[in-house]
C-alpha cells in the first residue's frame, strides 16, 4: 500500500465528505470523522508519516485560528461567565469520570486519571469549525463559547502536565520561544505587512506556519504539546487578523481545504471497531457520563449567561476531540492504559464530537444575525454586523 494510494483514497473521501456536509447541513468535521472510522475499519489503510504530520499540523493550525477568533476585548468584558463556564466544564466531568473509572469500572488510579482528563475536554477544533461554518464565530454567543472552551482546555493541559509529563530542560526554550513569538509577532505587523504583504506568495501565512512548526518541534522535544501556545499566539494576533480580513480568509481556505480534513479523518481512523464492539457497555456508560456531567456543569450557568442559547452552548461545550485524543494517545503510548481502554476512550471522544454537534446544529443553532456583538460592546462591529457578508475582494468562504 503506497503513500500515493493512501493519499488518493483520502482525497476522494475528503471530497465526498464535503458534499455530504453540504447536503445534510452538518459540520464537515463530523462527516470527516465518521468517514475516517469507516475507511479505517473497512479498507484498513496504512498510516504513512505524511498523514501523521499533516494531521498533527492541522490540529495546531486549527487551534491557532480558533485563538485568532477570540476577541480580547470581548473576552475581558465576559471574563466572569467564560471563566465560570470553562472551569465547571472541566472540573465536574474530570472528577466524575475519574471516580467512575477508578471505583465503578476497576481501572487503576493512573488509568482513571487519563480517562478523566480525556473526557473532560471541549474540542477547540470542532467548536471552531462549527462556529465558522455557521457564521457564529463573529457573534456574542460564538465568542463566549470560544472563550469558555479555551478555559476548559487550559485546565486539561495543566492537569495532563501536572499529573504525567516529566519536566525536562527543553521546557525552558519551549516556554521562552512561545513567549517571544506571542509578544513579538503582533508588534511586527506594521513593518511586515508594509514590506511583504499583499503578494501572491503570501509571506504572512508562511510566517505563521513557520512559527507554529517551530513551536511543534520544541513541544515535541519538551514532551509537551504546541496546542496551548498556538492558541495563545492566535489570540495575540487576533487584532492583526481583524485589520487584515483578506489574509485571515486565505488562511482559513488553506487550513480547511488541505490541513484540517486529514486531522479529522485520522481521528476517525484511530478507532478499532472490534475492540469497541467488545466493550459497548463501557463505551455507553462513559459517553453518558461525559454528556451528563457536562450538562450538569454547563447548563445552569449557560441559562444565566448565554440565554436564550443555553442548550446550544451546553451541547458545544460537551464536544471533545483534539485534547481528548492527545490525552488518550499519551496514556496508551506511555503504557498507562490498555489498547481496549484506548479504543473506548477515543471512540467516546469521537462520538462526543459527533452527537452533541449534530443535535446542536440541527435543533438549536442560532441565526448569526440574531446575536450581534453590539449586545456586549454597545456598538456595531463593522466586520461582524453581518457575518455572512464578505468584502467583494475576499475569496469565497469554502469552509
C-alpha positions, 0 to 999 in steps of 0.5 A: 500500500503506497503513500500515493494510494493512501493519499488518493483514497483520502482525497476522494473521501475528503471530497465526498465528505464535503458534499455530504456536509453540504447536503445534510447541513452538518459540520464537515468535521463530523462527516470527516470523522465518521468517514475516517472510522469507516475507511479505517475499519473497512479498507484498513489503510496504512498510516504513512508519516505524511498523514501523521504530520499533516494531521498533527499540523492541522490540529495546531493550525486549527487551534491557532485560528480558533485563538485568532477568533477570540476577541480580547476585548470581548473576552475581558468584558465576559471574563466572569461567565467564560471563566465560570463556564470553562472551569465547571466544564472541566472540573465536574466531568474530570472528577466524575469520570475519574471516580467512575473509572477508578471505583465503578469500572476497576481501572487503576488510579493512573488509568482513571486519571487519563480517562478523566482528563480525556473526557473532560475536554471541549474540542477547540477544533470542532467548536471552531469549525462549527462556529465558522461554518455557521457564521457564529464565530463573529457573534456574542454567543460564538465568542463566549463559547470560544472563550469558555472552551479555551478555559476548559482546555487550559485546565486539561493541559495543566492537569495532563502536565501536572499529573504525567509529563516529566519536566525536562530542560527543553521546557525552558526554550519551549516556554521562552520561544512561545513567549517571544513569538506571542509578544513579538509577532503582533508588534511586527505587523506594521513593518511586515505587512508594509514590506511583504504583504499583499503578494501572491506568495503570501509571506504572512501565512508562511510566517505563521506556519513557520512559527507554529512548526517551530513551536511543534518541534520544541513541544515535541522535544519538551514532551509537551504539546504546541496546542496551548501556545498556538492558541495563545499566539492566535489570540495575540494576533487576533487584532492583526487578523481583524485589520487584515480580513483578506489574509485571515480568509486565505488562511482559513481556505488553506487550513480547511481545504488541505490541513484540517480534513486529514486531522479529522479523518485520522481521528476517525481512523484511530478507532478499532471497531472490534475492540469497541464492539467488545466493550459497548457497555463501557463505551455507553456508560462513559459517553453518558457520563461525559454528556451528563456531567457536562450538562450538569456543569454547563447548563445552569450557568449557560441559562444565566449567561448565554440565554436564550442559547443555553442548550446550544452552548451546553451541547458545544461545550460537551464536544471533545476531540483534539485534547481528548485524543492527545490525552488518550494517545499519551496514556496508551503510548506511555503504557498507562492504559490498555489498547481496549481502554484506548479504543473506548476512550477515543471512540467516546471522544469521537462520538462526543464530537459527533452527537452533541454537534449534530443535535446542536446544529440541527435543533438549536443553532442560532441565526448569526444575525440574531446575536450581534456583538453590539449586545456586549460592546454597545456598538456595531462591529463593522466586520461582524454586523453581518457575518455572512457578508464578505468584502467583494475582494475576499475569496469565497468562504469554502469552509 
